[in-house]
Amino acid sequence: MTSMVAGKIVMRKYALIICVFSFLLPAQPLLAQPAKEISPQERCPVCGMFVAKHPDWLTQVRLSNGTVKFFDGVKDMMAFTLNPASFGVPGQAAKELWVKDYYTLAWLDGRSAWYVLGSDVYGPMGLEFIPFGSVAAAENFRKDHKGTRVIRFDEITEPLVQSMRHGQKMR
């Protein structure tokens, strides 16, 4: 086999590989990102509050069908995420959860954030899970604001969420 023929065979193999990847690439989602636009009329599906009035506390969930729901804080987002059917979305699961770091206001993956409980900082609906991108930031906040503990997403339970929601009103 001549080097020219071998070169053509190699080029055809590369072309085939590139062709296969070009068909598969669009099927792969781009890096997940939070929704950027929010209507002033958007209401929290848990408490009914207009969420755009509280941009620093804004959280969001992208459901398995692609629908995005916005919330006025982590507490209501978690109530929804733990039981979407009770808020009018049966058969859907939270695909993505987005929260804002309390200090930087940068969007964070809600499943990887650190949350402070029991602090003297209240959200729009009272007691709130205060999110952070690092355990160090969460611990500093906990110490400065009389928080009771720092937890991860998988430690947030429905009874914990409901205990924080009990008796709370808009501020």
Backbone bond lengths (Angstrom), bond angles and torsions (degrees), N, CA, C in turn:
res aa  C-N    CA-C-N  psi(-1)  N-CA   C-N-CA  omega(-1)  CA-C   N-CA-C  phi
1 M - - - 1.439 - - 1.524 107.86 -
2 T 1.293 114.50 133.16 1.463 118.38 -179.07 1.514 109.64 -80.45
3 S 1.289 115.99 162.77 1.466 120.43 -179.40 1.528 110.92 -67.71
4 M 1.318 117.12 -28.29 1.456 120.36 179.04 1.541 110.48 -69.09
5 V 1.311 117.75 -42.06 1.462 122.54 178.67 1.531 109.20 -67.02
6 A 1.309 117.32 -43.27 1.464 120.99 178.76 1.526 110.29 -62.00
7 G 1.318 116.99 -39.10 1.470 121.36 178.14 1.511 111.55 -63.05
8 K 1.336 117.12 -40.33 1.466 121.03 179.07 1.535 110.92 -65.99
9 I 1.321 116.69 -39.10 1.464 120.19 178.70 1.531 110.09 -63.89
10 V 1.317 116.95 -44.15 1.461 121.09 178.77 1.526 110.26 -62.76
11 M 1.328 117.20 -43.00 1.465 121.22 179.72 1.527 111.08 -62.91
12 R 1.329 117.62 -39.15 1.471 120.94 178.81 1.533 110.29 -66.06
13 K 1.314 116.78 -39.16 1.463 119.57 177.53 1.529 110.74 -63.13
14 Y 1.324 117.19 -44.97 1.464 120.87 177.40 1.526 111.01 -62.19
15 A 1.320 117.09 -42.39 1.468 121.04 179.24 1.525 110.23 -61.74
16 L 1.322 117.15 -41.07 1.460 121.03 178.86 1.529 111.06 -64.54
17 I 1.312 116.49 -43.62 1.468 121.08 178.80 1.527 110.04 -62.87
18 I 1.304 117.98 -45.02 1.464 121.70 179.01 1.520 110.60 -62.69
19 C 1.311 117.28 -40.70 1.456 122.01 179.29 1.538 110.53 -62.38
20 V 1.327 117.41 -45.78 1.463 121.30 179.49 1.524 110.17 -62.29
21 F 1.327 118.29 -46.13 1.459 120.85 179.80 1.522 112.28 -65.37
22 S 1.327 117.85 -33.73 1.460 119.71 179.66 1.526 111.39 -66.46
23 F 1.337 117.62 -28.30 1.456 120.38 176.14 1.529 111.54 -79.68
24 L 1.306 116.71 -33.49 1.461 120.44 -178.11 1.522 112.92 -79.74
25 L 1.317 117.83 -32.15 1.454 121.60 -175.40 1.522 113.31 -57.48
26 P 1.340 120.86 -47.30 1.461 118.99 179.26 1.532 113.50 -63.13
27 A 1.326 117.69 -24.56 1.457 120.53 179.50 1.526 111.72 -73.47
28 Q 1.318 117.93 -18.87 1.454 121.96 179.18 1.522 109.32 -86.74
29 P 1.324 118.83 131.09 1.460 119.79 179.21 1.518 110.22 -67.56
30 L 1.326 115.32 148.78 1.452 119.41 173.09 1.514 107.77 -68.89
31 L 1.304 116.95 171.26 1.461 119.14 178.40 1.519 109.27 -53.94
32 A 1.311 116.41 132.49 1.455 121.60 -178.60 1.525 109.72 -60.50
33 Q 1.313 115.46 136.71 1.456 121.89 179.39 1.514 108.82 -137.75
34 P 1.327 117.79 148.23 1.460 119.37 175.49 1.525 110.37 -70.10
35 A 1.327 116.45 154.57 1.458 120.88 175.93 1.524 108.56 -65.77
36 K 1.317 116.59 141.13 1.463 120.93 -177.62 1.528 112.64 -93.01
37 E 1.320 116.54 -37.63 1.462 121.21 -175.24 1.518 111.15 -91.31
38 I 1.324 115.09 137.71 1.457 120.60 175.22 1.527 108.35 -139.94
39 S 1.291 114.96 129.79 1.458 121.31 -179.50 1.528 109.85 -74.41
40 P 1.333 117.84 143.20 1.468 120.04 175.28 1.530 112.61 -61.90
41 Q 1.333 116.64 -19.20 1.461 120.99 179.28 1.526 113.31 -89.77
42 E 1.332 117.08 -0.90 1.470 120.96 -178.12 1.528 110.04 -66.03
43 R 1.331 115.59 129.32 1.467 121.34 -179.95 1.524 110.59 -114.64
44 C 1.318 115.08 147.19 1.456 121.47 174.32 1.534 107.77 -66.12
45 P 1.339 118.62 127.45 1.459 120.21 179.93 1.533 113.78 -70.09
46 V 1.316 117.62 -9.53 1.469 121.10 -179.70 1.529 111.26 -94.15
47 C 1.335 117.73 -50.35 1.467 120.22 -174.63 1.522 113.82 -111.39
48 G 1.329 117.64 -13.25 1.456 121.25 179.02 1.518 115.02 85.39
49 M 1.328 118.58 1.65 1.457 121.96 -178.88 1.535 110.42 -68.74
50 F 1.339 116.74 146.40 1.464 121.34 172.44 1.529 107.03 -72.68
51 V 1.311 117.49 112.46 1.462 120.94 -170.21 1.526 113.96 -78.71
52 A 1.320 118.52 -25.79 1.467 120.53 -178.31 1.525 111.75 -65.27
53 K 1.319 117.78 -18.13 1.466 121.53 178.62 1.527 111.98 -72.78
54 H 1.330 116.41 -12.60 1.468 121.15 -176.32 1.529 109.91 -128.55
55 P 1.336 118.20 63.51 1.472 120.67 -173.20 1.530 114.22 -62.01
56 D 1.326 118.02 -30.02 1.468 119.71 -179.24 1.527 111.90 -71.18
57 W 1.324 117.27 -22.34 1.462 121.88 -177.78 1.527 111.92 -101.78
58 L 1.302 117.08 -3.31 1.459 122.82 -174.74 1.530 111.96 -57.05
59 T 1.319 115.70 134.21 1.465 122.62 172.91 1.519 106.83 -131.91
60 Q 1.327 116.60 165.87 1.457 119.29 179.19 1.509 112.00 -153.20
61 V 1.331 113.76 155.05 1.462 122.50 178.27 1.524 107.60 -129.18
62 R 1.318 116.27 131.12 1.462 121.07 170.32 1.520 106.46 -101.17
63 L 1.321 115.75 119.88 1.464 121.67 -178.24 1.518 110.86 -79.90
64 S 1.318 115.95 167.41 1.463 121.16 -178.69 1.522 112.23 -61.39
65 N 1.337 118.96 -22.69 1.465 120.73 177.19 1.526 112.63 -89.55
66 G 1.346 117.90 3.32 1.461 122.58 177.79 1.517 114.48 94.74
67 T 1.311 118.49 -11.88 1.462 122.45 178.85 1.527 109.86 -66.19
68 V 1.338 116.22 139.81 1.462 121.12 177.40 1.523 108.53 -108.52
69 K 1.323 116.08 131.04 1.464 123.31 175.98 1.530 107.60 -114.76
70 F 1.340 116.32 136.19 1.458 122.04 -179.43 1.528 110.06 -108.62
71 F 1.342 115.39 150.13 1.463 121.92 -176.41 1.524 109.76 -136.49
72 D 1.335 116.28 158.39 1.459 121.92 -179.80 1.522 112.70 -90.11
73 G 1.317 117.38 11.56 1.454 121.11 177.27 1.519 111.17 169.03
74 V 1.309 115.01 167.86 1.462 121.63 -178.39 1.526 111.11 -62.66
75 K 1.317 117.67 -39.04 1.461 121.59 -176.34 1.525 111.30 -57.14
76 D 1.338 117.80 -48.46 1.459 120.41 179.46 1.522 111.38 -70.72
77 M 1.327 117.02 -35.94 1.459 119.92 175.70 1.527 110.75 -59.78
78 M 1.331 116.15 -41.30 1.466 119.71 -179.84 1.521 111.66 -70.24
79 A 1.328 118.00 -38.30 1.468 120.58 176.62 1.525 109.36 -58.40
80 F 1.323 116.30 -43.56 1.462 121.81 179.12 1.528 111.05 -66.70
81 T 1.320 116.71 -48.06 1.468 122.31 -176.36 1.523 111.68 -61.49
82 L 1.317 116.78 -39.09 1.459 120.78 -178.39 1.526 113.07 -74.60
83 N 1.347 117.01 -20.02 1.462 119.73 -178.47 1.532 110.73 -154.50
84 P 1.336 118.48 67.56 1.470 120.76 -176.25 1.527 113.96 -60.85
85 A 1.319 117.85 -31.05 1.470 120.57 -178.67 1.526 111.47 -62.03
86 S 1.333 117.88 -33.85 1.463 119.81 -178.98 1.526 112.00 -73.23
87 F 1.336 117.58 -8.43 1.460 121.82 178.11 1.525 110.95 -116.46
88 G 1.332 116.30 27.11 1.451 121.92 171.98 1.507 116.97 83.86
89 V 1.328 118.49 17.98 1.463 121.16 -179.55 1.530 109.62 -130.51
90 P 1.340 117.60 64.97 1.467 119.35 179.98 1.526 111.49 -68.67
91 G 1.308 116.35 147.53 1.456 121.71 176.77 1.513 115.47 76.52
92 Q 1.319 117.96 5.97 1.462 121.34 179.07 1.524 109.45 -112.38
93 A 1.309 115.08 147.56 1.460 120.98 176.71 1.524 108.78 -123.85
94 A 1.314 116.12 155.82 1.463 121.42 177.40 1.517 108.74 -74.57
95 K 1.321 116.18 116.61 1.463 121.90 178.17 1.533 109.48 -85.79
96 E 1.328 116.01 -44.04 1.468 121.81 179.11 1.518 108.79 -131.81
97 L 1.317 116.42 142.25 1.460 122.95 174.89 1.519 107.45 -123.40
98 W 1.334 117.00 131.40 1.458 121.25 -179.50 1.515 110.14 -127.08
99 V 1.314 116.03 130.50 1.461 123.46 176.55 1.523 107.77 -129.78
100 K 1.328 116.33 164.08 1.465 120.16 178.08 1.524 110.10 -107.53
101 D 1.328 115.41 131.65 1.457 121.12 174.60 1.532 107.89 -58.12
102 Y 1.316 116.89 130.57 1.460 121.21 -174.38 1.532 112.46 -58.45
103 Y 1.318 117.76 -40.52 1.459 120.70 -177.16 1.525 113.35 -83.24
104 T 1.329 117.32 -45.89 1.465 120.29 -173.07 1.522 113.53 -92.47
105 L 1.323 117.64 -19.27 1.468 124.97 -174.82 1.531 112.21 62.68
106 A 1.332 116.22 16.96 1.469 120.56 175.04 1.530 108.62 -77.71
107 W 1.334 115.51 143.71 1.463 119.55 176.89 1.518 110.01 -68.30
108 L 1.332 115.98 138.34 1.462 123.40 178.65 1.521 109.05 -128.42
109 D 1.309 115.80 151.09 1.457 120.64 170.18 1.528 106.42 -66.98
110 G 1.323 116.76 119.31 1.460 121.35 -176.44 1.510 114.65 -61.59
111 R 1.337 116.57 -23.03 1.465 119.52 -179.77 1.525 112.30 -81.06
112 S 1.324 117.42 -17.23 1.462 119.30 -179.61 1.534 112.86 -108.27
113 A 1.326 117.39 -2.06 1.469 120.74 -179.31 1.527 111.04 -73.86
114 W 1.324 114.25 163.75 1.463 123.69 173.21 1.520 106.21 -107.12
115 Y 1.334 118.11 140.33 1.459 122.14 -175.68 1.526 111.04 -124.40
116 V 1.337 115.69 135.38 1.463 121.24 176.70 1.527 107.94 -99.92
117 L 1.332 114.82 133.89 1.460 122.55 177.54 1.519 110.29 -108.38
118 G 1.328 115.51 151.93 1.456 121.78 168.90 1.507 116.25 70.24
119 S 1.327 118.27 24.91 1.468 119.14 -178.55 1.525 111.08 -83.43
120 D 1.327 115.59 174.92 1.457 121.23 176.29 1.520 112.03 -88.87
121 V 1.334 117.80 9.97 1.465 123.26 175.68 1.526 107.98 -100.31
122 Y 1.321 115.75 125.81 1.452 121.57 -178.51 1.519 110.75 -109.71
123 G 1.330 116.08 145.51 1.446 122.26 174.70 1.518 110.47 -88.31
124 P 1.320 117.52 -174.09 1.464 121.40 -179.61 1.527 113.91 -58.23
125 M 1.329 117.77 -25.16 1.461 121.62 -179.90 1.531 111.83 -116.10
126 G 1.321 117.01 28.67 1.461 119.94 176.03 1.516 113.19 95.05
127 L 1.343 116.16 -136.70 1.463 121.30 -178.79 1.523 109.92 -52.22
128 E 1.322 116.10 142.86 1.457 119.10 -175.39 1.520 111.52 -149.57
129 F 1.331 115.15 151.40 1.463 122.20 168.23 1.528 104.92 -79.58
130 I 1.329 117.94 122.31 1.465 121.21 -177.68 1.536 108.04 -99.79
131 P 1.353 117.80 114.63 1.465 121.46 -172.96 1.536 114.74 -87.98
132 F 1.334 114.31 146.88 1.464 122.16 177.86 1.518 109.91 -142.98
133 G 1.324 115.15 154.07 1.457 121.13 179.20 1.512 113.97 -83.61
134 S 1.328 117.71 -14.00 1.469 119.95 -179.94 1.514 110.28 -140.39
135 V 1.307 115.38 154.06 1.462 120.41 178.09 1.529 110.22 -67.20
136 A 1.332 117.57 -32.75 1.469 120.22 179.82 1.524 110.65 -63.92
137 A 1.329 117.20 -45.65 1.473 120.73 178.75 1.525 110.06 -63.67
138 A 1.321 116.72 -41.39 1.470 120.88 179.64 1.530 110.46 -63.25
139 E 1.322 117.32 -44.39 1.469 120.34 -179.92 1.528 111.43 -65.41
140 N 1.330 117.35 -40.13 1.469 119.95 177.68 1.525 110.63 -62.02
141 F 1.322 116.38 -44.93 1.454 121.06 178.38 1.531 110.08 -62.11
142 R 1.331 116.90 -45.07 1.465 121.38 -179.48 1.531 110.48 -55.80
143 K 1.324 116.12 -45.29 1.471 120.31 -179.66 1.529 111.45 -66.83
144 D 1.333 116.54 -42.99 1.467 120.94 -177.19 1.529 113.47 -72.05
145 H 1.330 117.04 -26.34 1.464 120.42 -172.75 1.529 113.47 -121.82
146 K 1.326 115.52 26.67 1.465 121.85 173.09 1.526 113.97 56.60
147 G 1.341 116.25 34.75 1.457 120.12 177.19 1.521 110.79 -68.96
148 T 1.328 115.83 153.93 1.459 119.46 -178.56 1.519 112.43 -89.97
149 R 1.349 117.18 -33.03 1.463 118.97 178.24 1.520 111.16 -167.48
150 V 1.333 114.36 166.21 1.464 123.33 176.64 1.520 106.92 -113.65
151 I 1.340 116.16 130.98 1.463 120.01 -178.91 1.524 110.56 -131.92
152 R 1.315 115.13 167.68 1.469 122.92 175.59 1.520 109.65 -103.61
153 F 1.311 116.90 167.67 1.459 123.53 -178.78 1.523 112.20 -52.77
154 D 1.329 116.38 -46.27 1.469 119.11 -175.27 1.535 113.33 -70.51
155 E 1.329 118.16 -5.43 1.461 121.74 175.48 1.532 112.13 -93.72
156 I 1.324 116.80 -6.79 1.461 120.84 -179.37 1.522 108.23 -83.83
157 T 1.324 115.17 119.55 1.460 121.62 -177.31 1.528 110.20 -114.77
158 E 1.321 115.27 163.24 1.467 119.14 178.03 1.536 111.97 -61.14
159 P 1.344 119.89 -43.32 1.478 118.31 176.87 1.538 112.88 -60.22
160 L 1.325 117.63 -37.23 1.463 120.73 178.01 1.528 110.01 -64.66
161 V 1.318 116.94 -46.55 1.465 121.09 179.15 1.523 110.09 -60.82
162 Q 1.320 117.09 -46.90 1.463 120.38 -178.21 1.531 111.44 -64.80
163 S 1.325 117.84 -34.78 1.473 119.49 177.86 1.522 110.55 -65.58
164 M 1.320 117.49 -32.62 1.464 120.94 178.59 1.529 111.53 -77.81
165 R 1.320 117.16 -28.74 1.472 121.55 -179.69 1.519 112.30 -81.02
166 H 1.306 117.60 -22.74 1.467 121.42 -174.68 1.536 111.54 -59.54
167 G 1.323 115.34 122.54 1.459 120.70 174.65 1.517 115.67 73.75
168 Q 1.328 118.52 9.52 1.460 120.50 -178.35 1.517 110.97 -86.66
169 K 1.324 115.31 145.15 1.458 122.38 178.60 1.513 109.05 -130.61
170 M 1.338 115.63 162.17 1.473 120.73 177.94 1.508 110.28 -60.27
171 R 1.326 115.56 142.34 1.468 121.30 178.05 1.512 109.58 -103.08
